[in-house]
């Protein structure tokens, strides 16, 4: 359990660091098309969900092979935690936005950090109790659908508020 806890804490640090750097990668690469598939291409909430999803996915490629033998429930737990952390970004953002009526940078950072921490808390707990294992194929399918949706909607977003920057969607 100690190694799982260390890896989960390492995952939190990794996702917070890579997610933060990813926020700027699209601009740093001169708006590279491929970079935009994995990193935000604008300030919409949808695009900011990538800051949790893809760094967690990347870290899982390191974490799962190394620990799956000792923790057979890790892949399904990881998928659940990744989906939870990603979905918490819009839930927490819109919750605070509708209470105070505006976008606050500090609260955006807190939303990101809380989403990552809660996602990894779920990974840790579900790895130990195996409750997500019964839903493995559903979770794998949802992660795959998430990847496809991010690929499609990065450059072809539907006309919904979550796909436009908050300043444009609530004005």
GUFIPA-10398 format. One record per atom (N, C-alpha, C): residue number from 1; residue in three letters; atom name; x negated, z negated, y negated. Coordinates in nm, 4 decimals. Layout:
<timis>
TIMI    n  res  atom         X         Z         Y
TIMI  NUM  ala    CA         X         Z         Y
...
</timis>
This chain:
<timis>
TIMI    n  res  atom         X         Z         Y
TIMI    1  unk     N   -0.0809    0.0000    0.1191
TIMI    1  unk    CA    0.0000    0.0000    0.0000
TIMI    1  unk     C   -0.0851    0.0000   -0.1254
TIMI    2  unk     N   -0.2014   -0.0601   -0.1174
TIMI    2  unk    CA   -0.2883   -0.0660   -0.2335
TIMI    2  unk     C   -0.3314    0.0737   -0.2780
TIMI    3  unk     N   -0.3637    0.1596   -0.1808
TIMI    3  unk    CA   -0.4056    0.2951   -0.2158
TIMI    3  unk     C   -0.2899    0.3738   -0.2777
TIMI    4  unk     N   -0.1700    0.3536   -0.2284
TIMI    4  unk    CA   -0.0530    0.4207   -0.2840
TIMI    4  unk     C   -0.0302    0.3761   -0.4283
TIMI    5  unk     N   -0.0417    0.2473   -0.4526
TIMI    5  unk    CA   -0.0242    0.1952   -0.5881
TIMI    5  unk     C   -0.1313    0.2508   -0.6824
TIMI    6  unk     N   -0.2560    0.2546   -0.6354
TIMI    6  unk    CA   -0.3647    0.3095   -0.7189
TIMI    6  unk     C   -0.3409    0.4573   -0.7496
TIMI    7  unk     N   -0.2981    0.5320   -0.6486
TIMI    7  unk    CA   -0.2719    0.6754   -0.6698
TIMI    7  unk     C   -0.1527    0.6976   -0.7622
TIMI    8  unk     N   -0.0520    0.6120   -0.7522
TIMI    8  unk    CA    0.0633    0.6237   -0.8413
TIMI    8  unk     C    0.0220    0.5939   -0.9858
TIMI    9  unk     N   -0.0574    0.4907   -1.0050
TIMI    9  unk    CA   -0.1072    0.4599   -1.1398
TIMI    9  unk     C   -0.1957    0.5736   -1.1890
TIMI   10  unk     N   -0.2796    0.6263   -1.0998
TIMI   10  unk    CA   -0.3607    0.7428   -1.1357
TIMI   10  unk     C   -0.2743    0.8618   -1.1731
TIMI   11  unk     N   -0.1622    0.8791   -1.1026
TIMI   11  unk    CA   -0.0694    0.9872   -1.1341
TIMI   11  unk     C   -0.0072    0.9701   -1.2710
TIMI   12  unk     N    0.0287    0.8485   -1.3042
TIMI   12  unk    CA    0.0852    0.8212   -1.4371
TIMI   12  unk     C   -0.0150    0.8601   -1.5442
TIMI   13  unk     N   -0.1374    0.8151   -1.5292
TIMI   13  unk    CA   -0.2421    0.8462   -1.6277
TIMI   13  unk     C   -0.2656    0.9974   -1.6335
TIMI   14  unk     N   -0.2746    1.0611   -1.5171
TIMI   14  unk    CA   -0.2965    1.2057   -1.5096
TIMI   14  unk     C   -0.1839    1.2823   -1.5802
TIMI   15  unk     N   -0.0597    1.2497   -1.5476
TIMI   15  unk    CA    0.0534    1.3226   -1.6057
TIMI   15  unk     C    0.0632    1.2976   -1.7561
TIMI   16  unk     N    0.0402    1.1746   -1.7990
TIMI   16  unk    CA    0.0426    1.1477   -1.9432
TIMI   16  unk     C   -0.0662    1.2277   -2.0159
TIMI   17  unk     N   -0.1851    1.2338   -1.9576
TIMI   17  unk    CA   -0.2950    1.3076   -2.0215
TIMI   17  unk     C   -0.2728    1.4586   -2.0161
TIMI   18  unk     N   -0.2449    1.5108   -1.8981
TIMI   18  unk    CA   -0.2281    1.6558   -1.8830
TIMI   18  unk     C   -0.1012    1.7026   -1.9538
TIMI   19  unk     N    0.0040    1.6236   -1.9458
TIMI   19  unk    CA    0.1274    1.6586   -2.0158
TIMI   19  unk     C    0.1064    1.6651   -2.1663
TIMI   20  unk     N    0.0313    1.5706   -2.2195
TIMI   20  unk    CA    0.0019    1.5708   -2.3631
TIMI   20  unk     C   -0.0805    1.6938   -2.4011
TIMI   21  unk     N   -0.1837    1.7227   -2.3233
TIMI   21  unk    CA   -0.2642    1.8416   -2.3511
TIMI   21  unk     C   -0.1830    1.9695   -2.3329
TIMI   22  unk     N   -0.0945    1.9706   -2.2333
TIMI   22  unk    CA   -0.0114    2.0875   -2.2068
TIMI   22  unk     C    0.0798    2.1212   -2.3242
TIMI   23  unk     N    0.1147    2.0200   -2.4006
TIMI   23  unk    CA    0.2018    2.0428   -2.5157
TIMI   23  unk     C    0.1413    2.1467   -2.6100
TIMI   24  unk     N    0.0090    2.1520   -2.6155
TIMI   24  unk    CA   -0.0596    2.2406   -2.7091
TIMI   24  unk     C   -0.1188    2.3646   -2.6442
TIMI   25  unk     N   -0.1167    2.3721   -2.5137
TIMI   25  unk    CA   -0.1869    2.4790   -2.4417
TIMI   25  unk     C   -0.1367    2.6187   -2.4754
TIMI   26  unk     N   -0.0079    2.6364   -2.4893
TIMI   26  unk    CA    0.0470    2.7683   -2.5198
TIMI   26  unk     C   -0.0104    2.8205   -2.6520
TIMI   27  unk     N   -0.0146    2.7361   -2.7513
TIMI   27  unk    CA   -0.0726    2.7768   -2.8809
TIMI   27  unk     C   -0.2234    2.7964   -2.8699
TIMI   28  unk     N   -0.2906    2.7050   -2.7997
TIMI   28  unk    CA   -0.4365    2.7146   -2.7849
TIMI   28  unk     C   -0.4791    2.8428   -2.7149
TIMI   29  unk     N   -0.3944    2.8951   -2.6270
TIMI   29  unk    CA   -0.4294    3.0175   -2.5536
TIMI   29  unk     C   -0.3814    3.1425   -2.6255
TIMI   30  unk     N   -0.3422    3.1286   -2.7508
TIMI   30  unk    CA   -0.2945    3.2442   -2.8255
TIMI   30  unk     C   -0.1601    3.2944   -2.7733
TIMI   31  unk     N   -0.0750    3.2030   -2.7305
TIMI   31  unk    CA    0.0568    3.2309   -2.6755
TIMI   31  unk     C    0.0492    3.3177   -2.5495
TIMI   32  unk     N   -0.0417    3.2785   -2.4622
TIMI   32  unk    CA   -0.0586    3.3467   -2.3340
TIMI   32  unk     C    0.0693    3.3357   -2.2518
TIMI   33  unk     N    0.1154    3.4494   -2.2006
TIMI   33  unk    CA    0.2407    3.4552   -2.1254
TIMI   33  unk     C    0.2398    3.3601   -2.0055
TIMI   34  unk     N    0.1335    3.3618   -1.9280
TIMI   34  unk    CA    0.1251    3.2777   -1.8079
TIMI   34  unk     C    0.1238    3.1300   -1.8462
TIMI   35  unk     N    0.0488    3.0949   -1.9492
TIMI   35  unk    CA    0.0466    2.9551   -1.9949
TIMI   35  unk     C    0.1868    2.9107   -2.0338
TIMI   36  unk     N    0.2645    3.0004   -2.0935
TIMI   36  unk    CA    0.4002    2.9675   -2.1350
TIMI   36  unk     C    0.4961    2.9423   -2.0208
TIMI   37  unk     N    0.4626    2.9884   -1.9023
TIMI   37  unk    CA    0.5479    2.9608   -1.7871
TIMI   37  unk     C    0.5391    2.8145   -1.7448
TIMI   38  unk     N    0.4252    2.7507   -1.7739
TIMI   38  unk    CA    0.3994    2.6136   -1.7289
TIMI   38  unk     C    0.3938    2.5116   -1.8417
TIMI   39  unk     N    0.3872    2.5586   -1.9644
TIMI   39  unk    CA    0.3759    2.4697   -2.0801
TIMI   39  unk     C    0.4806    2.5092   -2.1845
TIMI   40  unk     N    0.5138    2.4196   -2.2764
TIMI   40  unk    CA    0.6183    2.4510   -2.3742
TIMI   40  unk     C    0.5845    2.5710   -2.4626
TIMI   41  unk     N    0.6828    2.6612   -2.4761
TIMI   41  unk    CA    0.6676    2.7764   -2.5655
TIMI   41  unk     C    0.7381    2.7503   -2.6986
TIMI   42  unk     N    0.8144    2.6410   -2.7061
TIMI   42  unk    CA    0.8783    2.6005   -2.8312
TIMI   42  unk     C    0.9052    2.4499   -2.8237
TIMI   43  unk     N    0.9737    2.3971   -2.9222
TIMI   43  unk    CA    0.9971    2.2530   -2.9295
TIMI   43  unk     C    1.1300    2.2092   -2.8670
TIMI   44  unk     N    1.1901    2.2947   -2.7854
TIMI   44  unk    CA    1.3175    2.2575   -2.7226
TIMI   44  unk     C    1.2972    2.1469   -2.6190
TIMI   45  unk     N    1.4043    2.0771   -2.5905
TIMI   45  unk    CA    1.3988    1.9703   -2.4905
TIMI   45  unk     C    1.3679    2.0302   -2.3531
TIMI   46  unk     N    1.4262    2.1456   -2.3232
TIMI   46  unk    CA    1.3993    2.2130   -2.1953
TIMI   46  unk     C    1.2496    2.2354   -2.1769
TIMI   47  unk     N    1.1856    2.2881   -2.2774
TIMI   47  unk    CA    1.0428    2.3169   -2.2676
TIMI   47  unk     C    0.9613    2.1886   -2.2529
TIMI   48  unk     N    1.0077    2.0802   -2.3123
TIMI   48  unk    CA    0.9354    1.9535   -2.3001
TIMI   48  unk     C    0.9503    1.8901   -2.1618
TIMI   49  unk     N    1.0494    1.9326   -2.0869
TIMI   49  unk    CA    1.0642    1.8851   -1.9494
TIMI   49  unk     C    0.9460    1.9322   -1.8639
TIMI   50  unk     N    0.8846    2.0445   -1.9030
TIMI   50  unk    CA    0.7669    2.0959   -1.8319
TIMI   50  unk     C    0.6500    1.9980   -1.8380
TIMI   51  unk     N    0.6449    1.9155   -1.9421
TIMI   51  unk    CA    0.5338    1.8218   -1.9600
TIMI   51  unk     C    0.5305    1.7155   -1.8506
TIMI   52  unk     N    0.6437    1.6905   -1.7885
TIMI   52  unk    CA    0.6511    1.5984   -1.6752
TIMI   52  unk     C    0.6439    1.6769   -1.5442
TIMI   53  unk     N    0.7252    1.7809   -1.5333
TIMI   53  unk    CA    0.7421    1.8526   -1.4075
TIMI   53  unk     C    0.6118    1.9122   -1.3538
TIMI   54  unk     N    0.5456    1.9945   -1.4316
TIMI   54  unk    CA    0.4289    2.0647   -1.3779
TIMI   54  unk     C    0.3058    1.9760   -1.3579
TIMI   55  unk     N    0.2760    1.8810   -1.4467
TIMI   55  unk    CA    0.1653    1.7894   -1.4147
TIMI   55  unk     C    0.1938    1.7035   -1.2906
TIMI   56  unk     N    0.3190    1.6607   -1.2715
TIMI   56  unk    CA    0.3509    1.5852   -1.1494
TIMI   56  unk     C    0.3367    1.6739   -1.0267
TIMI   57  unk     N    0.3801    1.7986   -1.0384
TIMI   57  unk    CA    0.3661    1.8925   -0.9276
TIMI   57  unk     C    0.2183    1.9137   -0.8941
TIMI   58  unk     N    0.1373    1.9318   -0.9957
TIMI   58  unk    CA   -0.0062    1.9509   -0.9758
TIMI   58  unk     C   -0.0692    1.8288   -0.9090
TIMI   59  unk     N   -0.0367    1.7105   -0.9575
TIMI   59  unk    CA   -0.0935    1.5886   -0.8993
TIMI   59  unk     C   -0.0467    1.5693   -0.7551
TIMI   60  unk     N    0.0760    1.6126   -0.7271
TIMI   60  unk    CA    0.1270    1.5997   -0.5904
TIMI   60  unk     C    0.0446    1.6817   -0.4922
TIMI   61  unk     N   -0.0102    1.7933   -0.5385
TIMI   61  unk    CA   -0.0943    1.8773   -0.4515
TIMI   61  unk     C   -0.2207    1.8030   -0.4092
TIMI   62  unk     N   -0.2620    1.7055   -0.4883
TIMI   62  unk    CA   -0.3756    1.6200   -0.4559
TIMI   62  unk     C   -0.3300    1.4978   -0.3747
TIMI   63  unk     N   -0.2202    1.4392   -0.4185
TIMI   63  unk    CA   -0.1778    1.3120   -0.3613
TIMI   63  unk     C   -0.1170    1.3261   -0.2210
TIMI   64  unk     N   -0.0317    1.4223   -0.2007
TIMI   64  unk    CA    0.0400    1.4334   -0.0734
TIMI   64  unk     C   -0.0527    1.4623    0.0445
TIMI   65  unk     N   -0.1401    1.5624    0.0374
TIMI   65  unk    CA   -0.2257    1.5872    0.1547
TIMI   65  unk     C   -0.3141    1.4685    0.1923
TIMI   66  unk     N   -0.3591    1.3951    0.0934
TIMI   66  unk    CA   -0.4465    1.2817    0.1215
TIMI   66  unk     C   -0.3767    1.1602    0.1779
TIMI   67  unk     N   -0.2469    1.1468    0.1531
TIMI   67  unk    CA   -0.1758    1.0252    0.1932
TIMI   67  unk     C   -0.0596    1.0477    0.2896
TIMI   68  unk     N   -0.0232    1.1718    0.3175
TIMI   68  unk    CA    0.0947    1.1994    0.3996
TIMI   68  unk     C    0.0840    1.1384    0.5398
TIMI   69  unk     N   -0.0359    1.1378    0.5974
TIMI   69  unk    CA   -0.0530    1.0792    0.7298
TIMI   69  unk     C   -0.0189    0.9311    0.7326
TIMI   70  unk     N   -0.0586    0.8599    0.6292
TIMI   70  unk    CA   -0.0332    0.7161    0.6219
TIMI   70  unk     C    0.1064    0.6859    0.5674
TIMI   71  unk     N    0.1578    0.7770    0.4833
TIMI   71  unk    CA    0.2889    0.7581    0.4209
TIMI   71  unk     C    0.3728    0.8844    0.4416
TIMI   72  unk     N    0.4382    0.8968    0.5572
TIMI   72  unk    CA    0.5111    1.0196    0.5899
TIMI   72  unk     C    0.6301    1.0492    0.4974
TIMI   73  unk     N    0.6758    0.9519    0.4242
TIMI   73  unk    CA    0.7894    0.9724    0.3334
TIMI   73  unk     C    0.7457    1.0166    0.1937
TIMI   74  unk     N    0.6167    1.0304    0.1730
TIMI   74  unk    CA    0.5644    1.0651    0.0405
TIMI   74  unk     C    0.6156    1.1993   -0.0123
TIMI   75  unk     N    0.6203    1.3071    0.0662
TIMI   75  unk    CA    0.6654    1.4351    0.0083
TIMI   75  unk     C    0.8080    1.4290   -0.0488
TIMI   76  unk     N    0.9009    1.3718    0.0246
TIMI   76  unk    CA    1.0381    1.3640   -0.0265
TIMI   76  unk     C    1.0464    1.2671   -0.1446
TIMI   77  unk     N    0.9736    1.1574   -0.1372
TIMI   77  unk    CA    0.9715    1.0617   -0.2479
TIMI   77  unk     C    0.9131    1.1264   -0.3732
TIMI   78  unk     N    0.8104    1.2053   -0.3534
TIMI   78  unk    CA    0.7467    1.2722   -0.4668
TIMI   78  unk     C    0.8416    1.3721   -0.5320
TIMI   79  unk     N    0.9132    1.4473   -0.4501
TIMI   79  unk    CA    1.0096    1.5430   -0.5053
TIMI   79  unk     C    1.1168    1.4702   -0.5859
TIMI   80  unk     N    1.1683    1.3602   -0.5312
TIMI   80  unk    CA    1.2696    1.2837   -0.6035
TIMI   80  unk     C    1.2130    1.2309   -0.7354
TIMI   81  unk     N    1.0947    1.1713   -0.7312
TIMI   81  unk    CA    1.0337    1.1156   -0.8520
TIMI   81  unk     C    1.0066    1.2217   -0.9566
TIMI   82  unk     N    0.9635    1.3394   -0.9117
TIMI   82  unk    CA    0.9369    1.4501   -1.0035
TIMI   82  unk     C    1.0665    1.4952   -1.0709
TIMI   83  unk     N    1.1719    1.5089   -0.9929
TIMI   83  unk    CA    1.3014    1.5489   -1.0480
TIMI   83  unk     C    1.3570    1.4413   -1.1411
TIMI   84  unk     N    1.3456    1.3158   -1.0999
TIMI   84  unk    CA    1.3930    1.2063   -1.1840
TIMI   84  unk     C    1.3195    1.2038   -1.3175
TIMI   85  unk     N    1.1870    1.2053   -1.3134
TIMI   85  unk    CA    1.1083    1.2016   -1.4365
TIMI   85  unk     C    1.1413    1.3183   -1.5281
TIMI   86  unk     N    1.1576    1.4352   -1.4695
TIMI   86  unk    CA    1.1883    1.5545   -1.5485
TIMI   86  unk     C    1.3264    1.5439   -1.6125
TIMI   87  unk     N    1.4248    1.4990   -1.5368
TIMI   87  unk    CA    1.5613    1.4884   -1.5900
TIMI   87  unk     C    1.5774    1.3743   -1.6898
TIMI   88  unk     N    1.4902    1.2755   -1.6812
TIMI   88  unk    CA    1.4973    1.1666   -1.7784
TIMI   88  unk     C    1.4570    1.2118   -1.9190
TIMI   89  unk     N    1.3780    1.3165   -1.9299
TIMI   89  unk    CA    1.3370    1.3649   -2.0626
TIMI   89  unk     C    1.4602    1.3975   -2.1480
TIMI   90  unk     N    1.5510    1.4853   -2.1033
TIMI   90  unk    CA    1.6680    1.5110   -2.1882
TIMI   90  unk     C    1.7643    1.3922   -2.1966
TIMI   91  unk     N    1.7795    1.3179   -2.0878
TIMI   91  unk    CA    1.8719    1.2044   -2.0897
TIMI   91  unk     C    1.8282    1.1024   -2.1950
TIMI   92  unk     N    1.7026    1.0635   -2.1921
TIMI   92  unk    CA    1.6531    0.9639   -2.2878
TIMI   92  unk     C    1.6490    1.0193   -2.4300
TIMI   93  unk     N    1.6085    1.1458   -2.4439
TIMI   93  unk    CA    1.6039    1.2052   -2.5776
TIMI   93  unk     C    1.7426    1.2080   -2.6405
TIMI   94  unk     N    1.8397    1.2656   -2.5679
TIMI   94  unk    CA    1.9741    1.2766   -2.6250
TIMI   94  unk     C    2.0379    1.1395   -2.6453
TIMI   95  unk     N    2.0068    1.0426   -2.5625
TIMI   95  unk    CA    2.0593    0.9072   -2.5810
TIMI   95  unk     C    2.0133    0.8506   -2.7147
TIMI   96  unk     N    1.8830    0.8557   -2.7412
TIMI   96  unk    CA    1.8364    0.7990   -2.8679
TIMI   96  unk     C    1.8774    0.8869   -2.9854
TIMI   97  unk     N    1.8784    1.0181   -2.9664
TIMI   97  unk    CA    1.9132    1.1099   -3.0757
TIMI   97  unk     C    2.0566    1.0861   -3.1234
TIMI   98  unk     N    2.1489    1.0692   -3.0301
TIMI   98  unk    CA    2.2879    1.0498   -3.0691
TIMI   98  unk     C    2.3132    0.9108   -3.1268
TIMI   99  unk     N    2.2291    0.8139   -3.0947
TIMI   99  unk    CA    2.2441    0.6807   -3.1527
TIMI   99  unk     C    2.1940    0.6793   -3.2966
TIMI  100  unk     N    2.0744    0.7361   -3.3205
TIMI  100  unk    CA    2.0181    0.7282   -3.4563
TIMI  100  unk     C    2.0357    0.8564   -3.5369
TIMI  101  unk     N    2.0733    0.9647   -3.4717
TIMI  101  unk    CA    2.1076    1.0867   -3.5438
TIMI  101  unk     C    1.9929    1.1745   -3.5888
TIMI  102  unk     N    1.8740    1.1464   -3.5406
TIMI  102  unk    CA    1.7599    1.2313   -3.5779
TIMI  102  unk     C    1.6486    1.2187   -3.4762
TIMI  103  unk     N    1.5581    1.3129   -3.4819
TIMI  103  unk    CA    1.4412    1.3164   -3.3946
TIMI  103  unk     C    1.3332    1.2254   -3.4533
TIMI  104  unk     N    1.2777    1.1375   -3.3714
TIMI  104  unk    CA    1.1729    1.0453   -3.4158
TIMI  104  unk     C    1.0518    1.0632   -3.3246
TIMI  105  unk     N    0.9391    1.0996   -3.3832
TIMI  105  unk    CA    0.8196    1.1312   -3.3062
TIMI  105  unk     C    0.7807    1.0185   -3.2105
TIMI  106  unk     N    0.7782    0.8950   -3.2585
TIMI  106  unk    CA    0.7412    0.7818   -3.1737
TIMI  106  unk     C    0.8349    0.7696   -3.0537
TIMI  107  unk     N    0.9640    0.7922   -3.0762
TIMI  107  unk    CA    1.0602    0.7839   -2.9665
TIMI  107  unk     C    1.0457    0.9018   -2.8703
TIMI  108  unk     N    1.0015    1.0168   -2.9204
TIMI  108  unk    CA    0.9718    1.1298   -2.8318
TIMI  108  unk     C    0.8576    1.0930   -2.7371
TIMI  109  unk     N    0.7552    1.0300   -2.7913
TIMI  109  unk    CA    0.6422    0.9864   -2.7084
TIMI  109  unk     C    0.6869    0.8806   -2.6073
TIMI  110  unk     N    0.7692    0.7881   -2.6527
TIMI  110  unk    CA    0.8197    0.6834   -2.5630
TIMI  110  unk     C    0.9074    0.7434   -2.4531
TIMI  111  unk     N    0.9845    0.8437   -2.4867
TIMI  111  unk    CA    1.0682    0.9139   -2.3885
TIMI  111  unk     C    0.9810    0.9778   -2.2815
TIMI  112  unk     N    0.8761    1.0454   -2.3234
TIMI  112  unk    CA    0.7828    1.1091   -2.2309
TIMI  112  unk     C    0.7180    1.0044   -2.1402
TIMI  113  unk     N    0.6648    0.8984   -2.2003
TIMI  113  unk    CA    0.5968    0.7941   -2.1222
TIMI  113  unk     C    0.6933    0.7256   -2.0255
TIMI  114  unk     N    0.8120    0.6923   -2.0704
TIMI  114  unk    CA    0.9098    0.6261   -1.9833
TIMI  114  unk     C    0.9511    0.7169   -1.8682
TIMI  115  unk     N    0.9671    0.8460   -1.8960
TIMI  115  unk    CA    1.0053    0.9413   -1.7912
TIMI  115  unk     C    0.8990    0.9485   -1.6828
TIMI  116  unk     N    0.7734    0.9515   -1.7231
TIMI  116  unk    CA    0.6626    0.9574   -1.6272
TIMI  116  unk     C    0.6545    0.8275   -1.5472
TIMI  117  unk     N    0.6599    0.7149   -1.6148
TIMI  117  unk    CA    0.6482    0.5850   -1.5473
TIMI  117  unk     C    0.7639    0.5635   -1.4505
TIMI  118  unk     N    0.8844    0.5956   -1.4918
TIMI  118  unk    CA    1.0001    0.5784   -1.4030
TIMI  118  unk     C    0.9958    0.6770   -1.2864
TIMI  119  unk     N    0.9473    0.7976   -1.3112
TIMI  119  unk    CA    0.9313    0.8948   -1.2032
TIMI  119  unk     C    0.8333    0.8446   -1.0978
TIMI  120  unk     N    0.7210    0.7914   -1.1418
TIMI  120  unk    CA    0.6225    0.7393   -1.0463
TIMI  120  unk     C    0.6659    0.6084   -0.9816
TIMI  121  unk     N    0.7458    0.5299   -1.0512
TIMI  121  unk    CA    0.8015    0.4094   -0.9888
TIMI  121  unk     C    0.8911    0.4502   -0.8722
TIMI  122  unk     N    0.9707    0.5537   -0.8925
TIMI  122  unk    CA    1.0561    0.6047   -0.7839
TIMI  122  unk     C    0.9718    0.6579   -0.6687
TIMI  123  unk     N    0.8641    0.7315   -0.7009
TIMI  123  unk    CA    0.7757    0.7830   -0.5949
TIMI  123  unk     C    0.7235    0.6670   -0.5111
TIMI  124  unk     N    0.6730    0.5658   -0.5762
TIMI  124  unk    CA    0.6152    0.4507   -0.5065
TIMI  124  unk     C    0.7191    0.3812   -0.4181
TIMI  125  unk     N    0.8333    0.3474   -0.4762
TIMI  125  unk    CA    0.9346    0.2722   -0.4008
TIMI  125  unk     C    0.9944    0.3546   -0.2870
TIMI  126  unk     N    1.0239    0.4817   -0.3125
TIMI  126  unk    CA    1.0840    0.5648   -0.2086
TIMI  126  unk     C    0.9841    0.6018   -0.0989
TIMI  127  unk     N    0.8571    0.6021   -0.1311
TIMI  127  unk    CA    0.7558    0.6242   -0.0276
TIMI  127  unk     C    0.7555    0.5075    0.0701
TIMI  128  unk     N    0.7717    0.3883    0.0181
TIMI  128  unk    CA    0.7696    0.2695    0.1027
TIMI  128  unk     C    0.8996    0.2480    0.1803
TIMI  129  unk     N    1.0142    0.2780    0.1198
TIMI  129  unk    CA    1.1408    0.2515    0.1897
TIMI  129  unk     C    1.2000    0.3748    0.2589
TIMI  130  unk     N    1.1438    0.4917    0.2359
TIMI  130  unk    CA    1.1831    0.6162    0.3044
TIMI  130  unk     C    1.3282    0.6591    0.2839
TIMI  131  unk     N    1.3941    0.6106    0.1831
TIMI  131  unk    CA    1.5343    0.6472    0.1613
TIMI  131  unk     C    1.5537    0.7934    0.1230
TIMI  132  unk     N    1.4535    0.8560    0.0659
TIMI  132  unk    CA    1.4678    0.9962    0.0248
TIMI  132  unk     C    1.4419    1.0934    0.1402
TIMI  133  unk     N    1.3808    1.0461    0.2468
TIMI  133  unk    CA    1.3413    1.1350    0.3572
TIMI  133  unk     C    1.4600    1.2097    0.4179
TIMI  134  unk     N    1.5749    1.1473    0.4255
TIMI  134  unk    CA    1.6941    1.2120    0.4808
TIMI  134  unk     C    1.7388    1.3315    0.3967
TIMI  135  unk     N    1.6946    1.3347    0.2724
TIMI  135  unk    CA    1.7330    1.4421    0.1804
TIMI  135  unk     C    1.6177    1.5380    0.1512
TIMI  136  unk     N    1.5172    1.5384    0.2379
TIMI  136  unk    CA    1.3953    1.6162    0.2140
TIMI  136  unk     C    1.4229    1.7612    0.1778
TIMI  137  unk     N    1.5006    1.8307    0.2611
TIMI  137  unk    CA    1.5209    1.9742    0.2362
TIMI  137  unk     C    1.5946    1.9991    0.1058
TIMI  138  unk     N    1.6905    1.9138    0.0730
TIMI  138  unk    CA    1.7601    1.9261   -0.0550
TIMI  138  unk     C    1.6629    1.9053   -0.1703
TIMI  139  unk     N    1.5792    1.8038   -0.1593
TIMI  139  unk    CA    1.4820    1.7756   -0.2653
TIMI  139  unk     C    1.3812    1.8887   -0.2800
TIMI  140  unk     N    1.3331    1.9429   -0.1677
TIMI  140  unk    CA    1.2404    2.0565   -0.1736
TIMI  140  unk     C    1.3079    2.1761   -0.2408
TIMI  141  unk     N    1.4339    2.1998   -0.2051
TIMI  141  unk    CA    1.5078    2.3124   -0.2645
TIMI  141  unk     C    1.5275    2.2918   -0.4145
TIMI  142  unk     N    1.5570    2.1695   -0.4557
TIMI  142  unk    CA    1.5758    2.1423   -0.5984
TIMI  142  unk     C    1.4461    2.1591   -0.6768
TIMI  143  unk     N    1.3344    2.1179   -0.6185
TIMI  143  unk    CA    1.2052    2.1389   -0.6855
TIMI  143  unk     C    1.1765    2.2892   -0.6965
TIMI  144  unk     N    1.2013    2.3632   -0.5886
TIMI  144  unk    CA    1.1806    2.5086   -0.5917
TIMI  144  unk     C    1.2714    2.5732   -0.6963
TIMI  145  unk     N    1.3964    2.5282   -0.7037
TIMI  145  unk    CA    1.4880    2.5805   -0.8055
TIMI  145  unk     C    1.4392    2.5453   -0.9458
TIMI  146  unk     N    1.3819    2.4267   -0.9610
TIMI  146  unk    CA    1.3259    2.3882   -1.0904
TIMI  146  unk     C    1.2143    2.4820   -1.1321
TIMI  147  unk     N    1.1270    2.5145   -1.0390
TIMI  147  unk    CA    1.0174    2.6075   -1.0694
TIMI  147  unk     C    1.0740    2.7417   -1.1129
TIMI  148  unk     N    1.1694    2.7937   -1.0373
TIMI  148  unk    CA    1.2299    2.9237   -1.0699
TIMI  148  unk     C    1.2977    2.9188   -1.2066
TIMI  149  unk     N    1.3729    2.8137   -1.2329
TIMI  149  unk    CA    1.4407    2.8016   -1.3627
TIMI  149  unk     C    1.3414    2.7945   -1.4783
TIMI  150  unk     N    1.2350    2.7186   -1.4612
TIMI  150  unk    CA    1.1342    2.7139   -1.5677
TIMI  150  unk     C    1.0735    2.8518   -1.5905
TIMI  151  unk     N    1.0476    2.9254   -1.4834
TIMI  151  unk    CA    0.9896    3.0597   -1.4964
TIMI  151  unk     C    1.0860    3.1539   -1.5700
TIMI  152  unk     N    1.2114    3.1497   -1.5342
TIMI  152  unk    CA    1.3097    3.2402   -1.5952
TIMI  152  unk     C    1.3410    3.2003   -1.7388
TIMI  153  unk     N    1.3708    3.0718   -1.7605
TIMI  153  unk    CA    1.4196    3.0284   -1.8907
TIMI  153  unk     C    1.3110    3.0092   -1.9958
TIMI  154  unk     N    1.1834    3.0165   -1.9565
TIMI  154  unk    CA    1.0772    3.0062   -2.0564
TIMI  154  unk     C    1.0891    3.1171   -2.1602
TIMI  155  unk     N    1.1188    3.2357   -2.1137
TIMI  155  unk    CA    1.1255    3.3511   -2.2038
TIMI  155  unk     C    1.2644    3.4122   -2.2140
TIMI  156  unk     N    1.3590    3.3634   -2.1342
TIMI  156  unk    CA    1.4970    3.4141   -2.1373
TIMI  156  unk     C    1.5953    3.2976   -2.1343
TIMI  157  unk     N    1.5915    3.2111   -2.2366
TIMI  157  unk    CA    1.6779    3.0925   -2.2331
TIMI  157  unk     C    1.8240    3.1277   -2.2639
TIMI  158  unk     N    1.9153    3.0584   -2.1976
TIMI  158  unk    CA    2.0568    3.0761   -2.2321
TIMI  158  unk     C    2.0852    3.0137   -2.3698
TIMI  159  unk     N    2.1943    3.0510   -2.4327
TIMI  159  unk    CA    2.2244    2.9980   -2.5669
TIMI  159  unk     C    2.2886    2.8587   -2.5619
TIMI  160  unk     N    2.2122    2.7622   -2.5152
TIMI  160  unk    CA    2.2585    2.6232   -2.5072
TIMI  160  unk     C    2.1648    2.5347   -2.5882
TIMI  161  unk     N    2.2151    2.4224   -2.6353
TIMI  161  unk    CA    2.1374    2.3334   -2.7229
TIMI  161  unk     C    2.0064    2.2883   -2.6596
TIMI  162  unk     N    2.0052    2.2623   -2.5291
TIMI  162  unk    CA    1.8838    2.2113   -2.4645
TIMI  162  unk     C    1.7694    2.3129   -2.4718
TIMI  163  unk     N    1.8019    2.4401   -2.4925
TIMI  163  unk    CA    1.6991    2.5451   -2.4967
TIMI  163  unk     C    1.6540    2.5786   -2.6387
TIMI  164  unk     N    1.7086    2.5100   -2.7386
TIMI  164  unk    CA    1.6664    2.5330   -2.8774
TIMI  164  unk     C    1.6063    2.4045   -2.9321
TIMI  165  unk     N    1.5139    2.4159   -3.0264
TIMI  165  unk    CA    1.4556    2.2943   -3.0856
TIMI  165  unk     C    1.5654    2.2062   -3.1471
TIMI  166  unk     N    1.5505    2.0747   -3.1370
TIMI  166  unk    CA    1.6536    1.9837   -3.1868
TIMI  166  unk     C    1.6933    2.0091   -3.3319
TIMI  167  unk     N    1.5979    2.0433   -3.4173
TIMI  167  unk    CA    1.6311    2.0670   -3.5586
TIMI  167  unk     C    1.7248    2.1871   -3.5719
TIMI  168  unk     N    1.7137    2.2852   -3.4827
TIMI  168  unk    CA    1.7999    2.4041   -3.4886
TIMI  168  unk     C    1.9328    2.3800   -3.4178
TIMI  169  unk     N    1.9324    2.2983   -3.3121
TIMI  169  unk    CA    2.0550    2.2824   -3.2345
TIMI  169  unk     C    2.1534    2.1827   -3.2962
TIMI  170  unk     N    2.1074    2.0954   -3.3852
TIMI  170  unk    CA    2.1978    1.9957   -3.4432
TIMI  170  unk     C    2.2171    2.0125   -3.5921
TIMI  171  unk     N    2.1744    2.1256   -3.6485
TIMI  171  unk    CA    2.1919    2.1424   -3.7918
TIMI  171  unk     C    2.3272    2.1973   -3.8249
</timis>
